[in-house]
Each structure stands twice: as C-alpha cells, then as structure tokens.
Amino acid sequence: MRLNPLTLRKLRRFRALKRGYYSFWLLVGLTVLSLFAELLINDRALAVRYEGEWSFPTYSAVRLGGEFGLEGEAARAPVDYRQLKSRFEAGGAGNRVIMPVVPFGPYENNAYDGILRAIPPSVERGHYLGTDTTGRDILARLFYGFRTAILFAAAFTALTYLIGITLGCMMGYFGGMFDLLFQRLIEIWSNIPFLYMVIIVFSVIPGTYSITARIMILLTIMVLFSWTFMTYYMRTETYREKARDYAAAARVLGAGSARIIFRHILPNTISTVVTFIPFTVIAAITYITALDFLGWGLPPPTPSIGELLKQGTANLTTAPWIVSSAFVALVFILTVVTFIGESIREAFDPRKFTVYQ
C-alpha cells in the first residue's frame, strides 16, 4: 500500500522529533523482546545435551527428572534445570544445560534457608532486583508483567477505537434522530460507575474460571465502559467534514454512506485518531495497574506491576526494593509512551497538515 505525500510528510516530521522517535523504537524493541520472554527469563533451560542428544525444554511439555538420569523422588518430579546444570558441570561427562540470562520464572517460588521470603537484590544469587514476599524473582515478574500490560493495552485500544470510531462517524454523518438517540444512550451509559461494575462482576465470577477467561472478562468490561470518549471526537470531526465539497462530490457520484464515511471522511479525521492512541495506551496501563493494586485486576498469580506495588507498600520498611523496582518500571513505561504521544500529536497537528479527497 502506497502512502500519500501528506502522510509521508507527517511521518518525516515524527522522525525529526528525536525524543518521540527513539522512544517509539525503544517501546517496540521492549515489546518484541517481551514476546520472547521465555528465552530471556525463565526457569526452564533453553537447551539440554544429555548422552549426546539435544532437547529444548523452553516451549515443550514438562520434563521429569528421570529423562535426564535423576533417581529417586527427583526422577518423578519436574526437572529443576538449575540443579541439573550444577550436576552436569560436576559430572564432567559431556552433558550440558544452557539456561536463560535470568534463570528464574515469574511463578517460581524460591526458598532460601528453607523460608519463602523477600531477599534483597543479589548478583551472586541471580536475583538482580531481589525477590518478593513469596520468593518470586522481581525482574521476572516485572518483565512478564510488562508483556501482559502492553498486550492488554493494545487490545483495549483496538477494541475501544473500533467501537468509538464506528459509532462516532455514524452519529456525525447521519445526524437527526440517530444522533440524538445515541447521545442520550451514551450519556446514560457514561454515568454507570466503572469500578463498581468491576467489583460486582468479579465478586460473582466462579474461581474455577481460567486466568485467560478472567483476563478476557476484565478486558470486555473495560472496553464497554471506555469507548464513549472517542465517539464525541469522531462525531464532531465527521459532522464538520461531511459539509466539505469532497463529501458532496462523492454523494453526487453515487458513493454509498459506508464508502463516504470510511474512504473519504475518516482519512481526513485520522489526526484525531492517531494522536489519542498513545494516551489511550497510557490510560489502559494505568487502569490495569490501579485495579491490580486494589485487588480487582488481573487474577493471581498473573505477573503484574500493580500487584508488586501492592506488595511493596505493604512491606515498605522490610523490603523497599519491591516497591522501588515496580515504581521505577511503571514510571519508565508511562514516560516512554508519553514522549511518543507528544511527538505524534505535534507531527500530526491538523493545523499544519490537512487533506481533502
């Protein structure tokens, strides 16, 4: 698909805004890395060489110790690859275990001195940001929590914009009773308290529901109560654009309503859509973090920045590294997305760039 010259000018303007441009690629890079988090941060080995044969446990089924020569209880239990690595290194038989950079999983409880407790950051132990109150590695929880938050925010933004743009354009284009009816419905719907609905719904959801199902329910609730803001912007923009000569010309030439709205009017309102995307992502991350902090967000034991903040504030004096790590990570993510949003808003400023078809 070829981009029109005006869009290319906007993209060149965005590229010239270095802070936002580099922040964009930093966020893209972190997101791509998070998609392959199991290869970087995981308690499963990347590769195991045993008796001349290689296996790759990262994305495979759970392997038992007996498959790698362990005996007794260890033979019937899932493999502890860190211990297996130490065993192979001591054995000197040519067997080998290759572990990720951070050899701890986000759900793994690590007991030290026989106790599941928070320990401070330790390079020697491999816990670079320490552990939380149940012995789970904080760096692993933050990295997987970032992946969950950014994917959740992307899905939230896409669904919110799909509903808001479609209804907003239709309200602005058709007007009349259609517009009036949906305005009243949106006003009523906007007055329903979002937080109470989340609490009510999650208080009646059975605990037998899977984590994926509970996340999808939370996403659905958030989308249902968040799409209304976009309809107002798109309604106003569409109402203004449909009075332009190019829209009248399209009607005269026989173009249908759907074609006029989505082929002609929507491209001329794209600046409004694009400039709000980063700030919608920020809102989604903030919402999910706040709900996790209150205990009504992602179901445990899902890795979450908000859950770490909740733990950290409850153990502020005994384990300050928990809240400090989570807070710095949250501020960093929101700052990067804010830089992107500011640059996009300036690059797509409709006062500088406009197009009619």
VOTI-580356 format. One record per residue: x, y negated, z negated of N, C-alpha, C in turn. Coordinates in pm, whole numbers, padded with zeros to 5 digits, always signed. Each point is the difference from the previous one (the first is absolute). Example, Ala and Ser with C-alpha at 12.3 -4.5 7.8 and 13.67 -1.06 7.14 Angstrom:
+01319+00569-00780-00089-00119+00000+00090-00120+00000 -00035-00105+00072+00082-00119-00006-00077-00109-00073 
//
This chain:
+00084+00119+00000-00084-00119+00000+00088-00125+00000 -00026-00090+00096+00078-00123+00010-00062-00108-00087 +00086-00069-00075-00046-00109-00084-00004-00129+00081 -00101-00084-00028-00008-00126+00073+00108-00095-00049 +00035-00100+00080+00110-00092-00036-00021-00071-00134 -00123-00030-00034-00026-00069-00127+00033+00089-00119 -00036+00128+00010+00033+00094-00107+00151+00016-00013 +00069+00004+00112+00147+00010-00003+00061-00123-00067 -00057-00117+00025+00049-00122-00065-00018+00008-00151 -00114+00054-00043-00025+00014-00144+00098+00098-00063 +00026+00110+00069+00094+00099-00053+00141-00056-00006 +00038-00079+00101+00133-00063-00004+00009-00100-00116 -00110-00069-00026-00003-00093-00112+00014+00076-00132 -00066+00114-00012+00011+00082-00121+00144+00049-00018 +00062+00041+00111+00138+00049-00009+00095-00111-00042 -00032-00124+00034+00086-00113-00038-00008-00031-00149 -00108+00043-00064-00015-00022-00144+00068+00116-00073 +00128-00017-00027+00085+00111-00044-00048+00066-00128 -00045-00079-00095-00040+00060-00128-00113+00101+00018 -00102-00041+00077-00112+00091+00023+00036+00114+00093 +00084-00030+00100+00039+00103+00098+00080+00112-00067 +00099-00039-00081+00081+00102-00068-00082+00072-00107 -00092-00070-00065-00087+00064-00098-00088+00104+00066 -00047-00031+00121-00084+00094+00074+00075+00129+00028 +00123-00011+00049+00076+00121+00031+00043+00072-00127 +00022-00073-00108+00030+00065-00128-00119+00082-00047 -00121-00056+00011-00119+00073-00041-00024+00121+00090 +00020-00018+00131-00015+00112+00093+00100+00111-00034 +00125-00039-00026+00102+00099-00033-00033+00077-00128 -00044-00071-00103-00036+00067-00126-00120+00091+00019 -00095-00045+00082-00118+00084+00024+00038+00128+00074 +00085-00012+00102+00045+00118+00074+00077+00094-00091 +00089-00055-00083+00074+00084-00094-00094+00071-00097 -00104-00071-00045-00093+00060-00095-00077+00116+00061 -00019-00003+00132-00069+00111+00065+00082+00128-00004 +00132-00017-00016+00090+00115-00011+00061+00005-00140 -00079-00040-00099+00050-00009-00137+00050+00135-00051 -00063+00108+00045+00041+00133-00048+00143+00034+00037 +00053-00065+00104+00138+00026+00041+00100-00084-00078 -00049-00099-00073+00088-00090-00075-00013+00019-00150 -00123+00020-00046-00026+00012-00144-00092+00120-00021 +00055+00106-00057-00079+00123-00011+00074+00098-00090 -00076+00085-00069+00066+00104-00081+00019+00128+00079 -00043+00000+00126+00026+00115+00088+00125-00025+00083 +00071+00105+00029+00123-00011+00079-00033-00030+00146 +00090-00074+00063-00014-00023+00144+00032+00127+00077 +00103+00071-00045+00041+00124+00067+00069+00091-00101 -00019+00129+00017+00065+00099-00086+00064+00106+00089 +00129+00026-00024+00071+00107+00071+00022+00114-00099 -00065+00112+00026+00010+00115-00090+00026+00125+00082 +00114+00064-00028+00043+00122+00069+00002-00018+00151 +00052-00116+00040+00019-00026+00142-00121-00054+00073 -00116-00008-00067-00123-00048+00065-00041-00135-00060 -00047-00088+00090-00043-00133-00043-00151-00004-00013 -00048-00071-00100-00144-00026-00017-00017-00147-00036 -00118-00054+00028-00026-00143-00020-00127-00015-00084 +00015-00006-00131-00115+00006-00091-00082-00129-00010 +00047-00113+00053-00065-00128-00024-00146+00001+00039 -00029+00046+00121-00137-00001+00050-00060+00141+00009 +00065+00097-00064-00051+00137+00006-00083+00030-00125 -00050+00122-00007-00076+00044-00118+00095+00013-00119 -00059+00013-00118+00080+00014-00123+00080+00130+00008 +00130-00011-00029+00089+00118+00004+00026+00046-00143 +00006+00132-00020+00029+00057-00131+00147+00031-00014 +00045+00006-00124+00143+00018-00027+00054+00131+00052 -00082+00104+00005+00046+00130+00046+00046-00003+00145 -00049-00095+00078+00042-00009+00140+00144-00045+00014 +00056-00058-00107+00137-00049+00003+00088+00070-00103 -00038+00121-00036+00085+00082-00085-00015-00023-00148 -00096-00076-00046-00020-00021-00143-00071+00121-00060 +00019+00020-00130-00054+00118-00066-00083-00039-00121 -00077+00095-00052-00080-00022-00120-00116-00095+00027 -00028-00085-00098-00110-00096+00011+00024-00097+00116 +00126-00036+00022+00033-00094+00108-00035+00056+00137 -00002+00132+00014-00031+00061+00129-00146-00016+00037 -00088-00012-00105-00144-00010+00027-00051-00144-00008 +00088-00093-00030-00039-00141-00014+00047-00079+00122 -00065-00114+00028+00048-00086+00109+00145-00042-00024 +00074-00015+00107+00144-00025-00010+00026-00140-00054 +00091-00011-00095+00056-00128-00042+00126-00019+00084 -00009-00081+00105+00109-00009+00097+00124-00068-00057 -00018-00084-00102+00119-00060-00061+00081+00106-00074 -00068+00086-00072+00070+00110-00068+00057+00099+00101 -00075+00025+00107+00049+00092+00103+00127-00055+00064 +00006-00130+00019+00119-00061+00057+00120+00020-00091 -00021-00022-00131+00110+00021-00096+00044+00146-00002 -00095+00090+00010+00031+00144-00001+00081+00038+00123 -00042-00051+00117+00073+00033+00123+00140-00059-00001 +00013-00123-00051+00133-00062-00005+00093+00075-00094 -00054+00053-00109+00083+00077-00093+00032+00139+00055 -00092+00056+00081+00020+00135+00052+00108+00009+00105 +00012-00102+00084+00103-00002+00102-00013+00107+00106 -00124+00042+00032-00020+00107+00098-00038-00054+00137 +00016-00128+00021-00036-00060+00128-00143-00046+00009 -00079+00025-00108-00137-00049-00003+00001-00150-00030 -00105-00069+00046+00004-00146-00012-00142-00057-00009 -00015-00107-00076-00127-00073-00011+00026-00147+00028 -00076-00058+00093+00011-00143+00032-00124-00070-00055 +00022-00089-00095-00111-00070-00065-00016-00141+00058 -00119-00062-00015-00019-00140+00041+00086-00095-00081 +00003-00126+00040+00080-00100-00070-00044-00010-00146 -00130-00003-00023-00054+00001-00137-00069+00136-00018 +00060+00090-00078-00051+00138-00007-00112+00021-00101 -00093-00094-00007-00112+00011-00093-00129-00034+00074 -00106+00073-00030-00129-00025+00063-00084-00097-00081 -00104-00060+00060-00083-00097-00071-00092+00062-00105 -00024+00131+00009-00089+00066-00095+00076+00085-00102 +00131+00005+00012+00080+00092-00079+00030-00057-00137 -00031+00076-00104+00031-00040-00138+00135+00059-00039 +00091-00086-00042+00136+00041-00034+00021-00015-00151 +00022+00113-00066+00021-00002-00145+00149-00010-00031 +00034-00091-00090+00138-00015-00046+00000+00022-00151 +00092+00087-00043+00005+00044-00140-00132+00068-00039 -00063+00063+00100-00124+00071-00026-00122-00088-00018 +00011-00129+00032-00111-00093-00023-00029-00076+00129 -00130-00011+00033-00041-00084+00112-00011-00144-00051 +00095-00081+00038+00004-00138-00050+00062-00092+00103 -00016-00130-00024+00060-00099+00087+00148-00013-00032 +00083+00006+00104+00143-00023-00020+00042-00118+00087 +00097-00077-00044+00043-00119+00075+00070+00038+00130 +00018-00096+00090+00071+00028+00126+00135+00066-00025 +00029+00102+00079+00124+00075-00017+00046+00053+00135 +00115-00048+00046+00057+00049+00126+00047+00144-00017 +00052+00031-00117+00052+00135-00025-00111+00105+00013 -00118-00031-00052-00112+00094+00007-00075-00009+00133 +00026-00103+00076-00069-00017+00129-00129-00077-00008 -00035-00050-00119-00119-00084-00017+00043-00146+00006 +00002-00055+00120+00059-00133+00020-00084-00111-00061 -00129+00024-00019-00087-00098-00066-00058+00057-00130 +00052+00113-00044-00049+00063-00122-00122+00088+00027 -00063+00045-00106-00121+00082+00010-00113-00065-00080 -00123+00044+00029-00113-00053-00075-00023+00082-00126 -00112-00020-00065-00022+00061-00131-00019+00151+00005 -00024+00055+00118-00012+00146+00013+00117+00059+00077 +00108-00076+00014+00121+00051+00062+00001-00001+00151 -00091-00072+00063-00002-00006+00146+00090-00114+00048 +00073+00026+00107+00096-00097+00052-00073-00124+00052 +00039-00118-00048-00069-00124+00036+00025-00038+00145 +00122+00018+00049+00029-00033+00140-00086+00084+00093 -00015+00129-00031-00085+00087+00081-00145-00046-00006 -00049-00034-00119-00138-00046-00015-00023-00131+00075 +00097-00090-00005-00015-00128+00069+00000+00018+00152 +00089+00083+00051+00012+00017+00145-00124+00067+00058 -00047+00105-00067-00122+00066+00046-00121-00090-00025 +00004-00078-00109-00108-00094-00026-00007-00109+00105 +00117-00045+00050+00002-00097+00109-00065+00058+00124 +00031+00125+00033-00060+00063+00118-00152+00008-00014 -00045+00041-00117-00144+00008-00022-00065-00137+00014 +00062-00102-00060-00058-00134+00001-00003-00058+00141 +00108+00016+00077+00006-00062+00133-00093+00071+00096 -00012+00134-00008-00094+00072+00086-00144-00031-00039 -00024-00010-00129-00134-00037-00048-00035-00140+00049 +00094-00094-00010-00025-00137+00045-00023-00006+00150 +00074+00081+00077-00019+00001+00146-00139+00052+00036 -00042+00109-00064-00134+00054+00026-00108-00098-00043 +00021-00062-00116-00096-00099-00051-00014-00118+00097 +00112-00051+00049-00001-00114+00092-00069+00036+00131 +00033+00117+00055-00058+00042+00128-00152+00014-00010 -00049+00066-00104-00144+00021-00014-00072-00131-00032 +00060-00083-00085-00061-00129-00034-00014-00088+00123 +00104-00004+00082-00004-00083+00120-00095+00056+00104 -00006+00133+00010-00091+00060+00097-00144-00040-00028 -00040+00009-00127-00138-00036-00036-00020-00151+00008 +00092-00077-00062-00016-00145-00006+00003-00067+00136 +00092+00042+00086+00010-00061+00133-00123+00033+00085 -00041+00125-00003-00115+00041+00081-00127-00076-00040 -00030-00001-00130-00121-00068-00044+00011-00152+00014 +00118-00054-00031+00020-00145+00010-00018-00049+00143 +00057+00072+00095-00014-00039+00141-00146+00010+00046 -00067+00104-00043-00140+00017+00039-00087-00110-00061 +00026-00036-00125-00077-00106-00064+00020-00133+00070 +00126-00031+00033+00028-00127+00065-00051-00005+00143 +00000+00113+00067-00040+00000+00142-00152+00002+00017 -00068+00088-00074-00145+00012+00018-00078-00108-00075 +00052-00041-00120-00067-00105-00076-00143+00036-00034 -00083-00103-00021-00142+00020-00024-00030+00084-00122 -00104+00081+00009-00043+00083-00112+00104+00106-00035 +00072+00050+00100+00105+00098-00028+00105-00061-00094 +00044-00120+00033+00099-00069-00081-00056-00031-00138 -00121-00050-00007-00060-00038-00127-00019+00121-00091 -00046+00110+00057-00022+00122-00078+00129+00051-00062 +00107+00008+00081+00126+00052-00052+00067-00096-00098 -00021-00131+00018+00052-00095-00099-00061+00026-00137 -00134+00020-00002-00066+00026-00129+00046+00133-00059 +00014+00102+00085+00046+00131-00049+00142-00009-00057 +00087-00075+00068+00138-00015-00046+00004-00076-00132 -00083-00102-00014-00005-00075-00126-00043+00090-00116 -00099+00084+00024-00046+00092-00105+00108+00103-00031 +00058+00059+00105+00103+00103-00019+00123-00055-00072 +00037-00126+00029+00119-00059-00060-00017-00022-00150 -00123-00005-00049-00024-00025-00142+00000+00127-00085 +00014+00116+00065+00009+00125-00075+00142+00010-00057 +00016+00018-00132+00134+00003-00062+00080+00122+00043 +00113-00027+00065+00084+00106+00056+00057+00091-00109 +00057-00060-00105+00066+00079-00104-00099+00092-00071 -00119-00049-00027-00099+00084-00066-00038+00120+00086 -00009-00023+00130-00035+00110+00090+00110+00107-00001 +00126-00043-00003+00110+00097-00006-00009+00081-00129 -00024-00068-00112-00009+00069-00129-00116+00098-00001 -00116-00042+00051-00118+00086+00000+00023+00123+00087 +00051-00023+00122+00019+00111+00092+00100+00101-00054 +00114-00048-00051+00104+00093-00046-00035+00064-00133 -00095-00056-00072-00043+00062-00125-00092+00119+00025 -00061+00006+00119-00091+00111+00030+00061+00101+00099 +00117-00032+00058+00064+00094+00092+00056+00119-00078 -00032+00121+00037+00052+00117-00073+00153+00007+00008 +00060+00046-00106+00145+00014-00003+00052+00108+00093 -00089+00082+00055+00042+00106+00091+00033-00053+00140 -00036-00124+00029+00031-00057+00131+00151-00010+00016 +00047+00027+00121+00143-00007+00027+00049-00145-00003 +00131-00017-00012+00059-00134-00002-00030-00073+00130 +00009+00072+00113-00028-00062+00129-00143-00051+00007 -00094+00080-00049-00142-00039+00003-00023-00123-00087 +00064-00006-00116-00018-00115-00090+00062-00126+00060 +00112+00016+00068+00061-00116+00066-00090-00051+00111 -00058+00090+00078-00090-00042+00108-00125-00068-00055 -00051+00047-00113-00116-00065-00062+00036-00140-00045 +00118-00016-00062+00044-00132-00043+00018-00093+00120 +00059+00051+00108+00017-00081+00122-00135-00043+00056 -00095+00090+00001-00133-00032+00053-00067-00109-00082 +00010+00010-00133-00061-00102-00086+00065-00136+00023 +00133-00003+00008+00069-00126+00020-00035-00064+00134 -00009+00082+00103-00035-00053+00133-00143-00056+00000 -00093+00075-00062-00140-00042-00002-00020-00135-00069 +00089-00032-00094-00015-00125-00074+00101-00106+00042 +00070+00021+00111+00104-00095+00040-00013-00051+00142 -00090+00054+00081-00006-00038+00141-00070-00133+00022 -00073-00048-00098-00087-00117+00022+00078-00127+00030 +00121-00016-00058+00074-00126+00019+00035-00023+00147 +00028+00109+00073+00040-00016+00140-00117-00039+00089 -00121+00039-00038-00115-00033+00085-00021-00150+00011 +00026-00074-00109-00021-00145+00004+00094-00067+00099 +00129+00041-00003+00098-00059+00091-00034+00035+00145 -00030+00126+00025-00028+00042+00137-00132-00057+00050 -00098-00014-00086-00127-00062+00040+00023-00142+00045 +00077-00077-00078+00027-00140+00035+00077-00012+00130 +00106+00083+00014+00082-00006+00120-00080+00041+00124 -00081+00105-00014-00080+00046+00115-00106-00102+00037 -00063-00059-00099-00103-00101+00026+00058-00117+00079 +00125-00036-00033+00064-00111+00071+00043+00041+00140 +00056+00119+00013+00053+00043+00129-00109+00032+00103 -00117+00045-00047-00103+00037+00097-00056-00122+00074 +00026-00120-00054-00046-00123+00067+00100-00049+00105 +00115+00066+00011+00101-00041+00098-00044+00037+00142 +00061-00066+00095-00036+00022+00140+00031+00142+00047 +00110+00059-00051+00037+00133+00048-00103+00105-00041 -00065-00019-00119-00105+00093-00042-00124-00015+00088 -00034-00125+00034-00114-00024+00089+00027+00058+00139 +00123-00016+00048+00036+00054+00132-00011+00151+00000 +00042+00064-00109-00009+00147-00009-00145+00045+00004 -00089-00073-00067-00142+00036+00003-00058-00015+00141 +00039-00108+00067-00048-00023+00135+00045+00112+00094 +00120+00049-00020+00054+00106+00085-00057+00138-00035 -00087+00004-00101-00068+00124-00032+00065+00085-00107 +00097-00053-00073+00065+00077-00107-00099+00025-00113 +00004+00118-00058-00086+00034-00112+00048-00062-00130 -00083+00006-00102+00035-00061-00129+00126+00061-00060 +00010+00134+00005+00116+00067-00058+00128-00044+00070 -00004-00011+00132+00120-00043+00075+00035-00144-00033 -00099-00086-00008+00029-00141-00031+00060-00013-00140 -00057+00074-00095+00048-00011-00139+00141+00054-00013 +00022+00124+00046+00127+00067-00029+00107-00020+00108 -00041-00038+00119+00099-00020+00107+00039-00147+00016 -00092-00092-00031+00026-00141+00023+00008-00082-00129 -00099+00015-00088-00003-00083-00121+00103+00047-00103 +00004+00131-00026+00090+00052-00104+00147-00035+00025 +00053+00011+00124+00140-00040+00020+00027-00147-00035 -00099-00086+00011+00019-00140-00033-00017-00030-00148 -00042+00101-00076-00008-00015-00145+00103+00087-00071 +00090+00059+00078+00096+00096-00056+00092-00063-00101 +00025-00131+00012+00087-00067-00096-00056+00011-00141 -00132-00016-00012-00063+00014-00131+00020+00140-00056 -00015+00100+00086+00012+00138-00044+00143+00032-00044 +00095-00034+00085+00140+00036-00024+00055-00068-00125 -00032-00126-00019+00059-00073-00112-00051+00048-00135 -00117+00066-00001-00052+00049-00128+00048+00140-00034 +00058+00072+00096+00038+00139-00024+00099+00016-00117 +00114-00072-00002+00093+00020-00112-00062-00032-00135 -00087-00101-00005-00059-00037-00128-00108+00100-00042 -00062+00067+00096-00091+00110-00033+00078+00118-00056 +00116+00027+00058+00088+00106-00053+00040-00032-00143 +00036-00125-00026+00036-00042-00136-00117+00023-00095 -00120-00039+00044-00118+00017-00085-00024+00148-00030 +00018+00086+00101-00022+00143-00021+00100+00057-00101 +00127-00036+00015+00102+00048-00093-00027-00051-00141 -00040-00126-00010-00031-00058-00130-00120+00068-00064 -00106+00025+00080-00119+00068-00051+00035+00138-00055 +00072+00078+00081+00026+00138-00040+00093+00004-00121 +00094-00094-00008+00089-00006-00116-00077-00037-00125 -00089-00100+00012-00080-00042-00115-00093+00112-00047 -00063+00069+00094-00089+00110-00038+00077+00114-00065 +00119+00029+00051+00084+00103-00063+00039-00041-00142 +00031-00127-00016+00039-00051-00132-00116+00015-00100 -00123-00021+00049-00118+00012-00086-00045+00144-00018 +00056+00091+00081-00038+00141-00011-00114+00042+00088 -00039-00087+00098-00111+00032+00089+00043+00007+00146 +00127+00017+00025+00050+00001+00136+00027+00140+00050 +00121+00021+00051+00037+00131+00054+00001+00104-00111 -00050+00119+00028-00010+00102-00105+00138+00051-00040 +00021+00025-00130+00127+00058-00044+00013+00142+00053 +00122+00047+00026+00130-00065-00024+00056-00071+00124 -00086-00059+00084+00046-00067+00121+00103-00108-00035 +00116-00002+00067+00099-00106-00027-00060-00137+00029 +00019-00094-00093-00063-00130+00013+00079-00105-00076 +00016-00117+00061+00067-00111-00067-00083-00047-00118 -00132-00006+00017-00087-00044-00109+00007+00092-00120 +00008+00130+00024+00010+00095-00111+00131-00017-00075 +00108-00030+00072+00128-00026-00066-00004-00129-00081 -00068-00101+00053-00016-00125-00075-00078+00026-00129 -00101+00083+00008-00079+00033-00120+00086+00073-00103 +00078+00097+00047+00092+00070-00090+00100-00096-00061 +00056-00088+00087+00105-00091-00045-00047-00097-00106 -00120-00055+00017-00050-00095-00099-00032+00069-00132 -00038+00128+00006-00028+00075-00122+00128+00040-00073 +00113-00001+00070+00128+00040-00060+00105-00109+00026 -00042-00124-00016+00086-00112+00037+00127-00007-00084 -00007+00032-00126+00116-00012-00088+00087+00125+00004 -00061+00117+00022+00079+00124-00003+00055+00039+00137 -00068-00039+00108+00044+00035+00136-00024-00117+00095 +00073-00110-00017-00023-00120+00083+00031+00021+00147 +00079+00103+00033+00037+00022+00140-00120+00045+00085 -00104+00052-00062-00117+00043+00077-00073-00119+00057 -00037-00097-00084-00075-00115+00047+00086-00090+00087 +00129-00012-00032+00086-00088+00080+00016+00056+00142 +00017+00131+00014+00014+00061+00132-00127-00017+00082 -00115+00029-00062-00128-00012+00071-00029-00145+00037 +00028-00092-00091-00028-00142+00026+00086-00053+00114 +00128+00032-00002+00091-00047+00107-00043+00060+00134 -00037+00127+00002-00044+00064+00124-00126-00067+00054 -00096-00028-00087-00125-00063+00044+00025-00141+00053 +00079-00078-00072+00032-00137+00045+00073+00004+00134 +00092+00093+00016+00075+00012+00125-00093+00029+00117 -00090+00097-00016-00092+00036+00108-00089-00117+00037 -00060-00064-00100-00091-00111+00027+00073-00120+00060 +00123-00023-00041+00078-00111+00056+00032+00023+00147 +00041+00122+00033+00031+00033+00139-00123-00018+00089 -00115+00051-00045-00122-00012+00081-00044-00146+00009 +00020-00079-00106-00033-00142+00004+00085-00075+00101 +00129+00029+00005+00088-00061+00099-00050+00031+00142 -00041+00124+00021-00052+00038+00133-00127-00078+00030 -00089-00009-00097-00125-00071+00021+00019-00147+00031 +00091-00066-00070+00026-00142+00025+00055-00022+00141 +00089+00087+00042+00059-00013+00134-00103+00027+00109 -00083+00101-00021-00104+00029+00099-00098-00116+00010 -00036-00056-00112-00094-00112+00001+00057-00118+00078 +00129-00027-00018+00061-00111+00073+00017+00034+00148 +00037+00124+00030+00023+00038+00140-00129+00004+00080 -00111+00037-00064-00127+00012+00071-00092-00119-00029 +00055-00110-00040-00079-00119-00032-00084-00041+00121 -00134+00004-00010-00083-00035+00116+00012-00145+00043 +00053-00086-00086+00019-00140+00040+00114-00015+00099 +00087+00100+00004+00111-00002+00095-00027+00085+00123 -00074+00109-00018-00024+00093+00109-00150+00025+00014 -00054-00011+00117-00140+00032+00025-00012+00054+00142 -00101+00082+00024-00017+00062+00131-00148+00016+00029 -00038-00019+00127-00136+00025+00043+00005+00086+00126 -00097+00088+00012-00005+00089+00116-00138-00010+00064 
//
